[in-house]
Amino acid sequence: MSQRQSSGATALPPLSRRGFLGIGAATIAAFGADALSAPGALATSAGTVLPLVDALPDGAPDRTAFAPHEQVFGQYLLLLAPLANSVVDDDPELFGWMEDGWWRTPNHPRNSRIMEHVATLSWFLVNERPWNPYYLDPNLEARLDAAIGYYLGLQGPRGAWPVTYEEESLATTGFGLVSLGNLQRDLKSENLLPDRQVELEASMRRAAQWLMDTSLRHWATPLQLTNQLVGGLAGVGHASVVIGDPQLAADLDDRIALLAAQGQAPAGYFHDPLIYDNGYNSDVMMPDLADLYQLTGNPQLVDMARKWADFAQYVMLPEPGAPGWVNFAAASARNSTSTRTLYPDDARDRYALARAFVPEVPRLGLYASSREDKAASRAEWAASTEPIPPLVKPNASPRLYMHVPMAPENLGRAELDALTAQLRPVAEETFTEYREGTADQQLLFVRRPGYYLANLLGRRYSDRIRSGTGLLWHPTAGTVVLSLNNVADDHWTTMTASGADSALTDVVATFHGRRGCGRTSARPRGPRRGTRAVHGPVRQRRRGRDHGRAAPARRHRAHGRHRCCGHRGGAPAGSGRRCAGVLRRDGGRSRWGRGRHGVLVLAHPRWPAVPVHLGRRSRSLCRDYTAGLLPGPQPHPHAAAGRPRRRPRHGDHDDRGGRGHRACRLLGYRPDLDGQRHPARRGARRQPRHHAGRPAHRHLGRHPAGPRSRARRERLRALFGDPARACRERHRHHP
């Protein structure tokens, strides 16, 4: 197959192919800046086979003729004649290829994404507007017919379209199906090219079947590139509507459920791929997610958008006095997106359709211009006498004009200001938020009076990612330090002991106490794989390894009572039971009971619920870790509510220092209530003094000392099996 040379990525004046071949590079440079101002009518075709599409007359288009929501079509109107005339008409092998490189790279005949602009040609062909001279233009129709033929000829035997680096591409097939759906709708509206309509329907059916086939690698879990899958599902929805076959989209709800479960990280971002990227998440994924929502109305899509909006408040910080946001760029894997300026003009509003979620998720309106700014921008555009600026190769996206006209209005400026004030980094002075990614990555966001820090820990997975602290923000001054993710050394870093740049290495998180605040393990560890933050009440069940019985569930309440889950050690030999230490809070201080090393789960409403690994046999716990995991002392919930805090009583088997039998206290039992959890009430029964302060295993057969004989204890153990049950029975018979 022959290969043609294109004018490349710069917007040079379109030339005929034969004229282009006779011009050297020096001559091209001599055109200067004036020649780059606007495209002409002729492109690479000489018009010897297919008639050329006429250029716009001088002075066209008239800005005032556009409806406010259709002003985005002005730039595409300038593009139309050069785009149509770039369709090859004198090469049998490439007949119909759009060779002028207006959309996507590389500009190669096998890059199917270039051909998505068939929907652009069809829109101008069938939509009558006072500013559109190409309505039902026969020359445009002939060139569109040739382009459709070439596009359908690229489709593979299983229904997918190729790109230069793979024969079956998820991106080219998914996004291409959206364009084909719009193309088929346009042709049907004016009953044009009936033979092509039959071919398009068959082609879309095959593409939809390929996209929905969960046995193919693009559905392997966890899902890698969520934005491409969402675009593909939206394409299936459009194809189902335009073909009139609901059965084609019958499995969309099932695929959306799979997308929600496997395409979004626990932290809240969408996989691109598997890790976070701001550009693809906000400007590609969110508009297509809204498109899919408008097609299906599936509530899971709203939940996904809400989860992303909750994550976005930690990685997109408002810049005081400026119309935009500063991104935590160091965590983005694919695009360099350090800032997000809110441009009100439609030509740069790629996020527009995401506003469809604003009624259900108002916070998503923060990342677009306000309703007042959008109206003022459109009024200014219509009143301007300047020529409409042309689109630039290869970034003339065919998606922008599809989304902007159907996007709803945003919230007003006052409403957006109120939402900004509610964001956690703005509204709160002290918090610590820990988030985990699907891959081996952790994000730690620390807010303290006077500053906010964003940190990325774990594996980098991409050369663009910068590890460690990447954003320092102040609520009044705005961003103070920001790491970028370009290829140059433009990041915040330090040096490791070996002399390496820490931002360019995998930073493994370790959480441990400060010196003087209790002994720690010789090898401190970070959160184990699979641990998650715990919010609110948590129920824990434990199972002994030897007898297989499950102990009654212990409830971890969110009112100041904290227990340590998963402690090892301190149990009778052979029982296989895991003992639990108690983190007691007395007078604002936090200290350990008799516990062993393990994972601490904080379940206090004013403390972040994060797993923390602690050292062996720690007797106290620092109120603030070096990694910033715990804030300072917090008031007791009763004190915050204006109620006096109840003094601890004897027999209270909780974390407030009751003097009862330790094994019973840790397991949550009350002997005189036959092993049931007791309410906190006046007159609780006092426990035997000889049990006070002794280790739990002392009365379970590990030591000879005790009020009863060792033989008696062994008989109880043999009778009841469960050591905890033996403990209860001993109290019942010998209080």
C-alpha positions in Angstrom: 0.0 0.0 0.0 1.3 3.4 -0.9 1.9 6.0 1.8 1.0 9.7 1.4 2.8 12.6 2.9 0.6 15.0 4.9 1.0 18.6 5.9 1.6 17.3 9.4 0.5 18.8 12.7 0.8 22.5 11.7 -2.1 24.3 10.1 -0.4 25.1 6.8 -2.6 26.4 3.9 -4.0 23.3 2.3 -2.3 22.5 -1.0 -2.8 20.0 -3.8 -0.8 16.9 -3.4 1.1 17.6 -6.6 1.9 21.1 -5.6 3.1 20.0 -2.2 5.6 17.5 -3.6 7.3 20.3 -5.5 7.9 22.5 -2.5 10.9 22.2 -0.2 11.0 22.7 3.5 12.5 26.2 3.2 9.7 27.3 0.9 7.1 26.0 3.4 8.8 28.0 6.2 8.6 31.1 4.0 4.8 31.1 4.2 5.2 32.7 7.7 2.6 33.3 10.3 0.1 34.9 8.0 -0.3 31.8 6.0 -1.2 29.8 9.2 -4.2 32.0 10.0 -7.0 30.0 8.3 -7.4 26.9 6.1 -8.4 27.3 2.5 -10.8 25.2 0.4 -8.4 23.0 -1.4 -6.6 20.3 0.4 -4.8 17.3 -1.1 -7.3 16.5 -3.8 -7.1 18.1 -7.2 -10.8 17.4 -7.8 -10.3 15.4 -10.9 -12.6 12.6 -9.8 -14.8 13.9 -7.1 -15.8 17.6 -7.4 -14.4 19.8 -4.7 -16.4 21.4 -2.0 -16.6 25.2 -2.3 -14.9 27.5 0.2 -16.9 29.8 2.4 -17.5 33.2 0.8 -15.6 36.2 2.1 -16.8 37.5 5.4 -18.6 34.3 6.3 -19.7 33.2 8.7 -21.8 35.8 10.4 -21.3 35.4 14.2 -24.7 36.9 15.0 -26.5 34.2 13.0 -25.5 31.5 15.4 -27.8 30.4 18.3 -25.9 30.8 21.6 -25.6 27.0 22.2 -24.5 26.4 18.6 -21.6 28.9 18.4 -19.2 25.9 18.8 -20.0 25.0 15.1 -18.3 28.2 13.9 -14.8 26.7 14.0 -16.0 23.4 12.4 -17.6 25.4 9.6 -14.2 26.8 8.7 -12.8 23.3 8.8 -15.4 21.7 6.6 -14.2 22.4 3.1 -10.6 21.5 3.7 -11.7 18.4 5.6 -14.0 17.2 2.8 -11.4 18.1 0.1 -8.8 16.0 1.9 -10.7 12.8 0.9 -8.5 10.9 -1.6 -10.2 10.4 -4.9 -7.4 9.3 -7.3 -5.8 6.4 -5.6 -7.7 3.1 -5.7 -6.0 1.7 -2.6 -6.6 4.9 -0.5 -9.9 6.1 -2.1 -11.9 7.8 0.6 -9.1 8.3 3.2 -9.0 11.7 4.9 -5.3 12.3 4.5 -4.9 15.9 5.8 -4.4 15.0 9.4 -7.0 17.0 11.2 -7.6 14.5 14.0 -5.3 12.2 15.9 -1.8 11.0 15.3 -0.1 9.4 13.6 -1.5 10.6 10.3 -1.5 7.1 8.7 -4.0 5.2 6.6 -4.4 2.5 9.2 -5.3 5.0 12.0 -9.0 4.6 12.0 -9.6 7.4 14.5 -8.9 9.9 11.7 -12.1 8.8 10.0 -14.3 9.7 12.9 -14.8 13.0 11.1 -17.4 11.4 8.8 -19.9 12.5 11.4 -18.7 16.1 11.0 -19.3 16.0 7.3 -22.8 14.4 7.7 -23.9 17.0 10.3 -23.3 19.9 8.0 -24.8 17.9 5.1 -28.2 17.4 6.8 -28.7 20.3 9.2 -30.2 23.4 7.7 -29.0 26.6 9.3 -28.9 30.2 8.0 -25.1 30.1 8.4 -24.6 26.7 6.8 -24.1 26.8 3.0 -23.4 23.1 2.8 -26.9 21.8 3.6 -27.6 19.0 1.0 -24.5 20.0 -1.0 -24.0 17.2 -3.7 -20.2 17.6 -3.7 -20.1 17.1 0.0 -22.4 14.1 -0.2 -20.2 12.4 -2.8 -17.0 12.9 -0.8 -18.8 11.7 2.4 -19.9 8.5 0.5 -16.2 7.9 -0.4 -15.1 8.4 3.2 -17.7 6.0 4.6 -16.6 3.3 2.1 -13.0 3.6 3.2 -13.9 3.7 6.9 -16.0 0.6 6.7 -13.3 -1.2 4.7 -10.9 -0.8 7.7 -13.1 -2.8 10.0 -11.7 -6.2 10.9 -13.5 -9.6 10.6 -14.6 -9.6 14.2 -16.0 -6.1 14.2 -13.1 -4.0 15.6 -11.2 -1.2 13.9 -7.4 -1.0 13.7 -4.8 1.5 14.6 -1.2 1.6 13.6 0.0 -0.4 16.6 -2.8 -3.0 16.9 -5.4 -4.6 14.6 -8.2 -4.6 17.2 -8.3 -1.4 19.1 -10.7 -0.6 21.9 -10.4 3.1 21.5 -10.9 3.2 17.7 -13.8 0.8 18.0 -15.6 2.5 20.9 -15.2 6.1 20.0 -15.7 5.2 16.3 -19.1 3.6 17.1 -20.2 6.9 18.6 -19.4 8.7 15.3 -21.1 6.0 13.2 -24.2 6.3 15.3 -24.4 10.0 14.7 -23.6 9.5 11.0 -26.4 7.0 10.7 -28.9 9.3 12.4 -28.0 12.1 10.0 -28.4 10.0 6.9 -31.7 8.7 8.1 -33.0 12.2 8.8 -32.8 13.2 5.1 -32.9 9.6 3.6 -29.5 10.0 2.0 -27.2 7.2 0.8 -29.6 4.3 1.5 -27.1 1.6 0.5 -24.6 3.0 2.9 -27.2 3.0 5.7 -27.6 -0.8 5.2 -23.8 -1.3 5.4 -23.6 1.0 8.5 -26.2 -1.0 10.4 -24.4 -4.3 9.8 -21.1 -2.7 10.7 -22.4 -1.2 13.9 -23.9 -4.5 15.0 -20.6 -6.3 14.6 -18.7 -3.6 16.5 -21.3 -3.6 19.3 -20.9 -7.4 19.7 -17.2 -7.1 19.8 -17.3 -4.4 22.4 -19.8 -6.2 24.7 -17.9 -9.6 24.5 -16.6 -10.1 28.1 -14.3 -12.9 26.9 -12.1 -10.4 25.1 -9.1 -8.8 26.8 -10.6 -5.4 27.2 -12.9 -6.8 29.8 -10.2 -8.5 31.8 -10.4 -7.4 35.4 -9.4 -5.1 36.9 -10.4 -3.0 33.9 -7.5 -1.1 32.5 -8.7 1.9 30.4 -12.1 2.9 31.8 -12.5 6.0 29.5 -12.3 3.8 26.4 -14.9 1.3 27.8 -17.3 4.1 28.7 -17.0 5.5 25.2 -17.6 2.1 23.7 -20.7 1.5 25.9 -22.0 5.0 24.9 -21.5 3.9 21.3 -23.5 0.8 21.8 -26.3 2.9 23.3 -26.3 5.3 20.3 -26.2 2.3 17.9 -29.2 0.7 19.6 -31.2 3.9 19.4 -30.4 4.7 15.8 -30.9 1.2 14.6 -34.1 0.8 16.6 -33.0 -2.5 18.2 -33.2 -2.4 22.1 -31.8 -5.9 22.2 -28.5 -4.6 21.0 -28.1 -2.8 24.3 -29.8 -5.4 26.5 -26.6 -6.1 28.4 -25.6 -2.5 29.0 -26.7 -2.6 32.7 -24.6 -5.7 33.3 -21.5 -4.0 31.7 -22.1 -0.9 33.7 -22.2 -2.9 36.9 -18.9 -4.5 35.9 -17.5 -1.1 35.1 -18.5 0.3 38.5 -17.0 -2.7 40.3 -13.7 -3.1 38.4 -13.1 0.2 36.6 -12.9 2.6 39.5 -10.2 2.5 42.2 -11.1 2.4 45.9 -9.6 5.9 46.1 -12.3 7.1 43.7 -10.5 7.8 40.4 -11.0 6.0 37.2 -8.4 3.6 35.7 -6.2 5.2 33.0 -4.7 2.7 32.9 -5.2 1.2 36.4 -3.8 4.4 37.9 -4.9 8.0 38.0 -4.7 10.6 35.2 -6.4 14.0 35.7 -6.8 14.8 32.0 -8.5 11.6 31.0 -10.6 11.4 34.1 -12.1 14.9 33.9 -12.2 15.8 30.1 -12.7 12.4 28.5 -14.2 10.0 31.0 -16.7 12.3 32.7 -18.4 13.7 29.5 -18.7 10.2 28.1 -20.1 8.9 31.4 -22.7 11.6 31.3 -23.5 10.6 27.6 -24.0 7.0 28.8 -26.2 8.2 31.6 -28.4 10.2 29.3 -28.8 7.1 27.2 -29.5 4.6 29.9 -30.5 6.5 33.1 -28.6 3.9 35.1 -28.2 5.1 38.7 -24.8 3.3 39.1 -23.3 5.9 36.8 -24.4 8.6 39.2 -22.8 6.7 42.1 -19.5 6.5 40.1 -19.7 10.3 39.4 -20.3 11.0 43.0 -17.4 8.9 44.1 -15.1 10.6 41.6 -16.3 14.1 42.8 -15.4 13.1 46.4 -11.9 12.1 45.3 -11.5 15.2 43.1 -11.7 17.6 46.1 -8.3 16.2 47.4 -6.4 16.4 44.1 -7.9 19.6 42.6 -7.4 22.6 44.9 -9.0 26.1 44.3 -6.6 28.9 43.6 -7.8 32.0 45.5 -8.6 34.9 43.3 -8.2 32.9 40.0 -10.7 31.2 37.8 -9.4 27.7 38.1 -7.9 24.8 40.0 -4.4 23.5 40.7 -4.1 19.7 40.1 -2.0 17.2 42.0 -0.1 16.7 38.8 2.6 14.4 40.3 0.0 11.6 40.5 -1.1 11.8 36.8 0.2 9.0 34.7 -0.5 10.1 31.1 -1.1 13.9 30.7 0.7 16.9 32.0 -2.1 18.8 33.7 -0.8 21.1 36.4 -3.7 23.5 36.3 -7.3 23.6 35.2 -8.3 27.0 34.0 -12.1 27.4 33.6 -12.5 28.8 30.1 -16.1 29.9 29.5 -15.8 29.8 25.7 -17.4 26.7 24.1 -14.3 26.1 21.9 -12.4 24.8 24.9 -15.2 23.4 27.0 -14.4 19.6 26.7 -16.0 19.0 30.1 -19.3 20.4 29.0 -21.5 17.3 28.9 -20.4 16.3 32.4 -22.8 19.0 33.7 -25.6 16.5 33.1 -24.7 15.1 36.5 -24.9 18.4 38.3 -28.5 17.9 39.5 -27.5 14.7 41.3 -23.9 15.6 42.0 -23.7 19.4 42.4 -20.0 19.4 43.2 -19.2 18.4 39.6 -20.3 21.9 38.6 -17.2 23.3 40.2 -15.0 22.2 37.3 -16.8 24.2 34.7 -17.5 28.0 34.3 -20.5 29.4 36.1 -23.8 30.1 34.3 -23.2 33.8 34.3 -19.7 33.5 32.9 -20.9 31.1 30.1 -23.7 33.6 29.1 -21.3 36.5 29.1 -18.8 34.6 27.0 -21.4 33.7 24.4 -22.6 37.3 24.2 -19.0 38.5 23.7 -18.5 35.9 21.0 -21.5 37.1 19.0 -20.6 40.7 19.3 -17.0 40.3 18.2 -15.9 41.5 14.8 -12.8 39.4 14.7 -12.5 36.4 12.4 -13.4 33.1 14.0 -10.1 31.4 14.9 -9.5 28.1 13.0 -9.1 24.7 14.5 -5.5 23.4 14.6 -4.3 20.0 13.4 -4.3 17.3 14.8 -6.6 18.4 17.6 -9.8 19.1 15.8 -11.9 16.8 17.9 -15.2 15.6 16.5 -16.6 15.1 20.0 -16.7 18.8 21.1 -19.5 19.8 18.8 -21.5 16.7 19.8 -21.4 17.5 23.5 -21.6 21.3 23.8 -25.0 21.9 22.2 -26.7 19.3 24.4 -24.9 20.2 27.6 -27.2 21.7 30.3 -26.5 25.0 32.0 -24.1 25.1 35.0 -24.8 26.4 38.5 -24.6 30.1 39.2 -21.5 31.8 40.6 -22.9 32.1 44.2 -23.8 28.4 44.3 -20.4 27.4 43.1 -18.7 29.6 45.7 -20.8 27.9 48.4 -19.8 24.5 47.1 -16.1 25.5 47.1 -16.4 26.6 50.7 -17.7 23.1 51.6 -14.7 21.2 50.2 -12.7 19.6 52.9 -9.4 21.3 52.3 -11.2 24.6 52.5 -13.8 24.0 55.2 -11.7 21.9 57.7 -8.4 22.8 59.4 -7.4 19.4 60.5 -7.9 16.0 58.9 -6.0 13.2 57.4 -7.4 11.3 54.4 -5.9 8.0 53.3 -6.9 6.5 50.0 -5.7 3.3 48.2 -5.5 2.7 44.5 -6.3 -0.5 42.7 -2.6 -0.9 42.0 0.0 -0.8 44.7 -0.4 2.9 45.4 -1.5 4.9 48.4 -2.5 8.6 48.5 -2.2 10.5 51.8 -3.8 13.9 52.1 -2.9 15.9 55.3 -4.6 19.1 56.3 -3.3 21.0 59.3 -3.9 24.6 60.3 -2.0 26.7 57.7 -1.3 24.1 55.1 -2.4 21.1 53.1 -0.2 18.4 51.7 -0.9 15.8 49.0 1.4 12.7 48.9 1.7 9.7 46.5 3.2 6.6 47.9 3.9 3.1 46.5 4.8 2.1 43.0 5.2 4.7 40.2 4.0 2.6 37.3 4.8 5.5 34.9 7.8 7.7 34.1 5.6 10.7 34.5 4.6 10.0 38.1 6.5 11.7 40.9 6.5 10.0 44.3 6.3 11.6 47.7 4.9 15.0 48.6 3.8 16.8 45.4 1.5 19.6 46.5 1.8 22.2 49.3 -1.3 24.4 49.4 -2.3 27.3 51.7 -6.0 28.3 52.1 -5.2 32.0 51.5 -2.0 32.1 49.5 -3.0 29.1 47.3 -0.5 26.7 45.9 3.0 27.2 47.3 4.9 24.2 45.9 3.7 22.0 43.1 5.5 19.0 41.5 4.9 18.6 37.7 4.9 15.4 35.8 6.8 16.5 32.7 9.9 14.8 31.4 12.2 17.4 32.9 13.3 17.8 36.5 10.4 19.9 37.6 9.4 18.2 40.8 9.7 18.5 44.6 12.1 15.9 45.9 14.8 14.9 48.3 17.7 12.5 48.2 17.6 8.9 49.5 20.5 7.4 51.5 21.8 5.9 48.3 21.8 9.3 46.5 18.8 8.6 44.3 16.1 11.2 43.6 13.2 10.1 45.8 10.5 11.5 43.5 11.7 9.2 40.8 11.7 6.1 43.0 9.0 3.9 44.5 8.4 5.3 48.0 7.2 2.5 50.3 5.1 3.8 53.2 6.0 2.9 56.8 3.9 4.1 59.7 5.4 4.0 63.2 5.5 5.9 66.5 7.9 8.6 67.4 10.7 8.2 69.8 9.8 8.1 73.4 6.2 7.2 72.7 6.4 3.4 73.1 8.5 0.7 71.6 8.0 -0.3 68.0 8.9 -3.3 66.0 12.3 -3.5 64.6 10.8 -3.7 61.1 7.9 -1.3 60.9 5.5 -2.1 58.1 2.9 -0.2 56.1 -0.7 -1.1 55.6 -1.1 -4.7 54.5 -2.5 -5.5 51.1 -6.2 -5.6 51.2 -6.8 -3.4 54.3 -9.3 -0.6 53.8 -10.4 2.4 55.8 -13.2 1.7 58.2 -15.9 4.3 58.8 -18.6 4.0 61.5 -19.5 0.8 63.5 -17.5 -2.3 62.5 -18.3 -5.9 63.4 -15.4 -8.4 63.8 -15.7 -12.1 63.9 -12.8 -14.3 65.0 -12.3 -18.1 64.5 -9.9 -20.3 66.4 -7.7 -22.5 64.3 -7.9 -25.6 66.4 -11.7 -26.1 67.2 -13.2 -24.1 64.3 -15.7 -22.3 66.5 -16.4 -18.6 65.8 -16.4 -16.3 68.9 -19.3 -13.9 69.2 -18.9 -10.8 67.1 -17.3 -7.8 68.8 -18.7 -4.4 67.8 -16.4 -1.5 67.3 -18.4 1.6 67.9 -17.8 5.1 66.5 -18.1 6.9 69.9 -14.6 6.9 71.2 -14.2 3.2 71.8 -11.4 1.7 69.8 -10.1 -1.8 69.7 -7.2 -3.3 67.8 -8.1 -5.9 65.2 -5.8 -8.8 64.3 -3.4 -8.9 67.3 -1.2 -11.9 67.4 0.1 -13.6 70.5 -1.0 -13.6 74.1 -3.3 -16.6 73.6 -3.1 -20.1 75.2 -0.8 -22.5 73.4 -2.6 -24.5 70.8 -5.8 -22.4 70.9 -4.9 -20.4 67.8 -7.0 -17.5 69.1 -6.0 -13.9 68.3 -6.1 -11.7 71.3 -7.2 -8.1 71.0 -5.6 -5.2 72.8 -7.6 -2.1 73.8 -6.7 1.4 72.9 -8.0 3.4 75.8 -8.5 7.2 75.8 -8.3 8.8 79.2 -8.3 12.6 79.5 -7.4 13.1 75.8 -4.4 10.7 76.0 -4.3 7.5 74.1 -2.6 4.4 75.5 -2.5 0.7 74.9 -3.8 -2.0 77.0 -2.1 -5.4 77.0 -2.0 -5.9 73.3 0.4 -7.3 70.8 1.6 -5.9 67.5 -1.1 -5.8 64.8 -3.3 -3.5 62.8 -5.2 -0.7 64.5 -8.5 0.4 63.1 -9.6 3.9 64.2 -13.4 4.2 64.3 -13.8 7.6 65.9 -16.0 10.1 64.0 -13.4 12.8 64.3 -10.4 10.6 63.5 -9.6 9.3 60.0 -10.4 5.6 59.8 -7.1 4.2 58.6 -5.3 1.0 59.2 -2.0 1.5 61.1 0.6 -1.2 61.9 2.1 -0.8 65.3 5.2 -2.3 67.0 5.3 -5.3 69.3 3.9 -4.9 72.8 3.4 -1.1 72.6 2.1 0.3 75.9 1.4 3.8 74.5 0.5 5.4 71.3 1.6 8.7 69.9 -1.1 11.2 69.3 0.5 12.3 66.1 2.5 9.9 63.8 5.4 11.2 61.8 3.5 10.3 58.7 0.6 12.5 59.9 -1.9 9.7 60.4 -3.4 10.9 63.6 -4.5 14.4 64.5 -4.1 16.0 68.0 -6.3 15.2 71.0 -10.0 15.3 70.3 -12.8 16.2 72.8 -14.9 13.4 74.1 -18.2 13.1 72.1 -20.2 13.8 75.3 -18.3 16.9 76.0 -18.8 18.1 72.4 -22.5 17.7 72.8 -22.6 19.6 76.1 -23.1 16.5 78.3 -20.9 15.5 81.2 -18.7 12.5 80.6 -19.7 9.5 82.7 -16.9 8.3 85.0 -15.7 4.7 84.5 -17.4 2.2 86.8 -16.2 -1.2 88.0 -17.4 -3.9 85.7 -17.5 -1.9 82.6 -16.0 -4.3 80.0 -14.9 -1.7 77.5 -12.0 0.6 76.8 -12.6 3.0 79.8 -10.5 1.0 82.3 -12.9 -1.4 84.0 -11.2 -3.7 86.5 -13.0 -6.9 85.5 -11.5 -10.1 84.3 -9.2 -9.2 81.4 -10.2 -12.1 79.2 -13.9 -11.3 79.7 -13.3 -7.6 79.1 -11.4 -8.1 75.9 -14.0 -10.5 74.6 -16.9 -8.2 75.7 -18.5 -10.7 78.1 -20.1 -10.1 81.5 -20.0 -13.2 83.8 -23.2 -12.4 85.7 -25.1 -12.0 82.4 -24.1 -15.4 81.1 -21.7 -14.1 78.5 -24.0 -11.5 77.0 -22.8 -8.0 76.3 -23.9 -5.8 79.1 -25.3 -2.3 79.0 -23.5 0.5 80.8 -25.6 0.9 83.9 -25.4 1.8 87.5 -24.6 -0.8 90.0 -22.6 -3.1 87.8 -21.2 -6.1 89.6 -17.6 -5.7 90.8 -15.2 -8.3 89.6 -13.0 -10.4 91.9 -10.0 -8.4 93.0 -7.6 -11.3 92.5 -8.3 -11.0 88.8 -7.5 -7.3 88.5 -4.6 -6.3 86.2 -3.6 -9.9 85.4 -2.9 -11.1 81.9 -5.8 -12.9 80.2 -3.9 -16.1 79.8 -3.2 -16.4 83.5 -6.7 -17.8 84.2 -6.8 -20.0 81.1 -4.3 -22.7 82.2 -0.9 -21.2 81.4 0.2 -20.6 85.0 -0.3 -22.7 88.1 -1.2 -19.7 90.3 -4.9 -19.0 90.7 -7.9 -19.4 93.0 -8.7 -22.9 91.8 -6.6 -26.0 91.1 -5.0 -26.7 87.7 -7.0 -29.9 87.5 -10.2 -28.1 87.9 -9.3 -25.8 85.0 -8.3 -28.6 82.8 -11.6 -30.4 83.4 -13.4 -27.2 82.5 -11.3 -26.9 79.3 -12.1 -30.4 78.3 -15.8 -30.0 79.1 -16.4 -26.7 77.3 -13.5 -26.6 74.8 -13.6 -22.9 74.2 -11.3 -21.1 76.7 -13.6 -18.1 76.7 -16.5 -20.3 77.5 -14.5 -22.0 80.3 -13.8 -18.6 81.7 -17.5 -17.7 81.8 -18.4 -21.0 83.4 -15.8 -20.6 86.1 -17.2 -17.2 87.0 -20.7 -18.6 87.0 -19.8 -21.4 89.4 -17.2 -19.6 91.5 -18.0 -15.8 91.4 
